[in-house]
């Protein structure tokens, strides 16, 4: 059974004294999903995980890397790998990777 790694309380590495931000980013868990919605005019979007859970992000805050480098270049249906952080409403996507690379979670089946 191929399950998503997203849990009810996603693990996020807290900042530690004596460590830099890059080291903390490497310690974060990574998850796989697809861009579900994009509302660039309202500066928000969402990612759907393999198990159907929907997690939001703010396009002005989320960091984008990989095949695209800006949130404006994202498209619905794109497979992504992402990190989670904690926002005022609960878990939120804080970083997205698009395309192949060392960050990639296991591949997803094609969208229906």
C-alpha positions as CSV (number, residue, x, y, z in Angstrom):
1,X,0.0,0.0,0.0
2,X,1.5,3.4,-1.0
3,X,0.6,5.9,1.7
4,X,1.3,9.6,2.0
5,X,3.7,10.6,4.7
6,X,1.4,13.4,5.9
7,X,0.3,12.8,9.5
8,X,-2.2,14.5,11.7
9,X,0.6,16.4,13.4
10,X,3.3,16.8,10.7
11,X,6.8,16.9,12.0
12,X,8.6,20.2,11.6
13,X,12.1,20.7,12.9
14,X,12.2,23.7,15.3
15,X,15.1,26.1,15.0
16,X,17.9,25.2,17.4
17,X,20.7,27.4,18.9
18,X,23.9,27.0,16.9
19,X,22.2,25.7,13.8
20,X,21.6,27.7,10.6
21,X,18.3,27.8,8.7
22,X,19.6,25.6,5.9
23,X,20.4,22.8,8.4
24,X,16.8,23.1,9.8
25,X,15.4,22.9,6.3
26,X,17.2,19.7,5.6
27,X,15.8,18.2,8.8
28,X,12.2,18.9,7.7
29,X,10.0,16.1,6.5
30,X,9.1,16.2,2.8
31,X,5.7,15.1,1.3
32,X,4.4,14.5,-2.2
33,X,1.2,15.8,-3.7
34,X,-0.2,17.9,-6.6
35,X,-1.2,21.5,-6.9
36,X,-4.9,21.4,-6.4
37,X,-5.9,25.1,-6.7
38,X,-4.3,28.4,-7.5
39,X,-5.8,31.8,-6.9
40,X,-3.0,34.1,-7.8
41,X,-5.2,37.2,-7.6
42,X,-5.9,36.3,-3.9
43,X,-2.4,35.1,-3.3
44,X,-3.3,31.6,-2.2
45,X,-3.3,28.0,-3.4
46,X,-3.6,24.5,-2.2
47,X,-1.8,21.1,-2.5
48,X,-3.6,17.8,-2.4
49,X,-1.7,14.9,-0.8
50,X,-1.9,11.3,-2.1
51,X,-4.4,10.4,0.7
52,X,-6.7,13.3,-0.3
53,X,-5.8,15.8,2.4
54,X,-5.8,19.5,1.2
55,X,-3.2,21.9,2.6
56,X,-3.1,25.6,1.8
57,X,-0.3,28.0,1.0
58,X,0.1,31.8,0.6
59,X,1.8,32.5,-2.8
60,X,3.6,35.5,-1.3
61,X,5.2,33.4,1.4
62,X,5.8,29.9,0.0
63,X,9.3,29.3,-1.3
64,X,9.3,27.6,-4.8
65,X,12.3,25.7,-6.3
66,X,13.0,23.2,-9.0
67,X,11.6,23.5,-12.6
68,X,9.9,26.8,-11.6
69,X,11.2,29.5,-9.3
70,X,8.1,31.6,-8.6
71,X,4.6,30.9,-7.4
72,X,3.2,32.6,-10.5
73,X,4.7,29.8,-12.6
74,X,2.8,27.0,-10.8
75,X,-0.1,25.3,-12.5
76,X,-2.9,23.1,-11.2
77,X,-2.1,19.4,-11.5
78,X,1.7,19.9,-11.2
79,X,3.3,17.1,-9.1
80,X,5.2,18.7,-6.2
81,X,7.2,17.8,-3.2
82,X,6.6,20.1,-0.2
83,X,7.5,20.9,3.4
84,X,5.0,21.9,6.0
85,X,5.1,24.6,8.7
86,X,2.6,25.8,11.2
87,X,0.3,28.8,10.3
88,X,-2.5,30.4,12.3
89,X,-5.0,27.9,10.9
90,X,-2.8,24.8,11.4
91,X,-0.4,23.1,9.0
92,X,0.5,25.1,5.9
93,X,2.8,24.5,2.9
94,X,6.0,26.6,3.3
95,X,8.2,25.3,0.5
96,X,7.4,23.6,-2.9
97,X,9.7,21.7,-5.2
98,X,8.6,21.1,-8.8
99,X,10.2,18.5,-11.0
100,X,12.9,15.9,-10.5
101,X,15.8,16.4,-8.0
102,X,17.3,15.1,-4.8
103,X,14.3,16.5,-2.9
104,X,11.7,14.4,-4.7
105,X,9.4,12.1,-2.8
106,X,8.3,8.9,-4.4
107,X,6.5,9.5,-7.8
108,X,2.8,9.9,-8.0
109,X,0.4,8.2,-10.4
110,X,-0.9,10.5,-13.2
111,X,-3.9,12.6,-12.4
112,X,-7.3,11.3,-13.6
